[in-house]
Structure formats: structure tokens, C-alpha cells
């Protein structure tokens, strides 16, 4: 009996390996009755017997369901209900007026930990500053102007790829929409360059932050006609964005 069970498991494992290495749009993996054997043993593709070509709709391996993806939700200190919040913090980066220094934004945690062995006084450092929303001329978000921007780092299970799509509010078919928002970046006349961020459409700010301390400044990104074709784009109109996973 034990030998029979061992043999059965070996057959199932062999079928799994064969499917991963051989299954294509042209090759079907079905039994003599035309039913999808992969779905029977492992699920996917709509159930036993479903699927146009006998392959799962999304390419998978035997380890797919163990995959995870981590992304930053800019402008919020929470993640979707079905996604784990790893930590929350403050958006930070280089100063808007500095030609050098950091160009990428980071999500700094609320409770930093310092290594006393690596703390010393001296010059020649790379400074990092908190971020503020610069939205006094952007009516929908005028109430959060000069307030400090928040962020959250999120972990989604069962997914392996993350994609931020500028100028879209929806994800491609087969992708999961994590959140949508407003594309933001640095002001074009400032010395410091700043990467673009997809800031959540319902942004949050640090409670009590109203001072104009500057630092990393976030402005709405607008399209400019010329090499960017109009239509379909609109001149000087703020661009949306969406973050997708699969």
C-alpha cells in the first residue's frame, strides 16, 4: 500500500514537471476524455475540464501560490484589506533645491533605529528630507498643501509582479488593482530632480503638519503637448495613475 502511494506521488510530480516544461498555447495537457488534468490536480483555469488549451490562464509553476510582491502605497498609511501592511511611515527624499543628493523617494518608518557604532559628526553626507504636498493651486487637494506626506509598504501574497501605469486608472485584464491615484513629481524649474510617484487618490498627511518646511516637494504632473500627442492627451491636464499586481 505504501509503495503504491509513493508511486502515485511520483507520477503526480512528474506530471507537474512535464506541464511546466511542455505546456504551450499549441500543446494541450488533457486526459483521454479531453478533461484538463492540471486543473484536476492543481486548480486554476476555471476548474476541471475548463481552459481553451489545457494550460492555466496565467502561467504558473508548482511554487506560484507561494510567491509574493512588495510595493509602496504612496500617500497612505494603510494597505488594502486583503494585503499585509509591512510598515508605515513618511515619504522622504532629496531637497527640491539641491542639484545633487537623492533623486529617489523612500518610505521612512515611523520609528527609526540607529546604530550607535555608525553615528559620527562630520561633513560630506547625503541629506534626506520629509516630503510635503505642493497643492495650493490644485483645487481637489488644496486642503493638504504643505502637509507632510505619508506612505505604507504592502505585501501581497500569490503575486509576483508589480506595475505602475501612468495616465491610466484601470489595470490590464488579468491584473489586480492595488490602488489608483495622481501622478506626482518635482517642479520643472527646481534644481533637484525627483522621480514620479503614484500618490493615492485619497491622500493622508501627518497629523498637525502645517508648517512650510519644504524638503522633498510633490507637485501634480501634467501633460505637455508637442512630442506628446494631443489628442489623445490633453495639454496641461493632471495625469492619473494606477498600481497593478499579478
N, C-alpha and C positions, 0 to 999 in steps of 0.2 A: 504493500500500500504506500509506504514511504517513498520507495523507488518510483512509483507511478506519479506521485505528487511532484517529486524532483524533476522528473521528465517533463511534466506538464508546464512547470515554471520555466524550464529551459526553452520549451517551444514558444511560450508567450514572449520571452525575452528576445528570442531570435526573430520573431515576427516584428517586434518593436524596432529592432536594429534594421531589419530589411526595409521597413516602411520609411524610416528616416532617411536612408541612403538611396532608396529607389523611387519613392513616390514623387511623381511629377504630374503636370496637367494632362500628359498623354497617357500615363500609366495608372491603371486602376488597381485597387487593392481590395478585392471583394471575394466572397466565397462562391460556391457553385450556384447559389441561388441569386447572386447579384447583390447580396447584402454587404454593407460596409463593415469588415471585420475590425478595423481600427476603432471605429466608434463603439462597437460592441464591448471591446475590452477597455478602452481608454476614454471614451466620451468625446464630445466635440462634433462639429459639423451638423448638429441638429438631431443626433440620435442614431440608433442602429438602422442602417438602410438608407440614411439621408446622405446628401452631398452629391454634386454633379460628377465628380471624378474619383470618388472614393478617398480623397485626401481631406484633412481638416481644412476649414475655410481660411484659418490663419496658420501659417507654417509653424509647427511645433516640434519639440524633441521630447524625450522622456523626462526632461527636467524642466519643461516650460513652466509648469504650475508653481515651481519654486522660485521663479525669477521675480525681482523687484526693481523698482526705479525710484530715484530720489530727485525731487525738484524743489525749487524755492517759489513760494507764493508771495510775490511782491505786493506790499500794501495791506496785508492782512496778518493777524497773529493767530490764525486758526487754519485748519485744513478741512477738506470735505469730510462729511460724517463717516464715509467708508474708507478713509485714508488715515494712516497713523501720523500724528504730529510728532516729529522727532524733537524739535525745539523751536522756540520763538525768539524774536529779537528785533534789532534795529537795522534798517538799511544804512550802509556806510560806504565811503569810498574817498577818492581824492577831492581836493578843494577845487571849486569851479574856476578859480583864478590862476591856478598853478599850471604851467606848461608841462611840467614833469610830474612824477609821482604815479599814484594808482589811476588806472583808467577803467578798471572793472569794479562793479559794485559787489559788496559782500553782505551776508546776513549775520551780523554780530549778535551773539546770545545775550540775553538779559543779565546773566550772572557770569562775568568773565573769571577765568582762573589764571593767575600769574605765576610764573616760575621764578622764584627769587634768585636763582642762580643765573638767570638770563636777564636780569634787570640792572641797568647801569646808566649813569648820566653821560652825556656826550652829544656831539653834533653828528650830522650826516645820517639822518634817519628818513624813512618814508612815512609821512603823516597820513592818518586816516581820520575822516570826519563823518559825523552823522549827516543824514540826508533830510532835506526839507522839501515839501511840495511848493512849487512856484506856480500858483494857480489863481492869482488875483485877477487875471484877465480871462480866465476860463470859467465862465459862469457856473457850470454844473458843480465845480469843486471849489468855488470861491471861499467857502467856509473853512477849508483846511489849509489855506495859504499860510506859509511859514511854519506850519506844524511839522513835527518830526515824524518821518515815515517808518512804518513797522513792516515786519516780514515773518514768515514761518517756513520751516523746512519740513517737507512732507515725504512720506514713504508710501508708495502704492504697491501692493502685492499682486502677483500674477501678471506683471507688465515688465517689459524690458527696454522700451524706447520712449523718449520724451521729445516733444517738438513744440516750439513756439512759432506760430504763424502770424506774421504782421499783416494788417489790413484784412483780417478775417474774424468772424465771430463764431463760426462753426468749424468742426473738425471733419476731416475726410471720413468717408464711410469705413466703418470697422475700427475707428479710433474712439477713445474715451475723452470726453471734455472735462478737464480738471477745473478750469475757470476761464472767464473772458475778462477783458479789461481795456485799458487805454495804453497805447504805446507812448512811453516817456523816455526822455534823454536830456542831454545838455543843451544849453542855449548856443546857437551857432556863432555868436560874437564873443563868447568867453574863451579864454586861453586853454582851459582844461578840456580834454576830450572825455566823453562819457559814453559807455555802452548803452544800448537801448534796453529798456526793461518793460515787460508786460505787467503793468500795475492793475490790480484787481479793480473791477468796475465799482465796487463798494469799499473804497479805501478807508483804513483806520489810521489814527495818529496817536502818538504818545500823549497820555492824559496830562493836561497842564502845560503843554509845549506851545507857546505863542510867540516867543522872542525871535527876532530876525537874526539868528546866529550864523546864517549861511553855512558853508561847508560844501557838501555834495547837493547840488540843486537839480530838481527834477521838473522838466517842462514837458507839456504835451508835444508830440511830434506831429507835424503837418506835412502833407504832400505838396510839392512844388512842381508845377507843370513845366514841360520842356522835354528833357530826355525821358522824364516820367510822363507817359501818355495820358492826356485828359481829353475826353473820357477814355477809359472808364474811371480814372482817378479824378478827384475834384481839387482844384487849386486852393491851397491854404485851409484845407479841412483836416481836422484831427483824425488820426488813424486808430482804429480799433486793433485788438489782438486777441489771440486765444492760445491757451496751453493745452496740448493734447498728449495722451499716452496710449500705448497699445502693448 
